[in-house]
Amino acid sequence: MKANLGSLDKAIRIILAIVFAILYFTKTVDGAVGMVLLVAGGVLLLTSVISFCPLYAILGFNTGNKK
């Protein structure tokens, strides 16, 4: 797994994960939509922590360093 996320991309993913969690836990969004947001936030957080996005790898994107 070669890192393919840049620092700005990781920051945006972390912020979105936090926003999704806040929306779910404050019950602003609940039910199936809330669970989907919570899972999506978890995926965003995980991909930002490991600096690798499988979808980016499939599509050939790389927002990280171009070494």
N, C-alpha and C positions, 0 to 999 in steps of 0.2 A: 504494500500500500504506500504509494507515494503521495505526500501531502499536496492537495490541490486547492486549498482555501487560503486566501489572503487575510490579513488582520481586519480590514474593513468588513469583509464578508463574514468573518467569525463574530465580530461585534454586533452586526445586524442580526445574525441568527440568535445570539444570546439574548438580545433585547426582545426579539419576537417571542422567544421561549418564555421569558419572564412575563410579557404581556399576556400570552395565552394562559399561563398559570394563574395570573391575577384574575383574569376574566372567569376562569373556571371556579376558583376557590371563593370568589366573592359572589358566586351564583348569578353573575350577569349573563352568562351563557351556560345553559345546563342541558341535560338530556344527551341525545346522540351527538349533537353538534359540539357540545362541551367536551365529550370524550374524544371526539376526533381532534379538537384543538389541543387537548392535553397530550394526546399521543404525538401529534405533529410537533408540539413544543419539545417533547422528549427527544424526538428524532433530530430536530434542529440543534438542541443542546449537545447531544451525543456527537453529531458530525462536527460541531465547532470545537469540541474538546479534543477529538482525535485528528482534526485538521484534514479530514478526508470526506468527500461526498461521492458516494457510488454513482449517483446520477450524473454528476459532473464528469466522472471518469468515462461513463458510457457515451456522453455527448461530446467529449473532448475539450471541455472547459477547464481552465486553470486560472484562478484569481490570485494564486500565490506567486512566489518568486519564479522567474523564468530562467533558472540556472541550467 
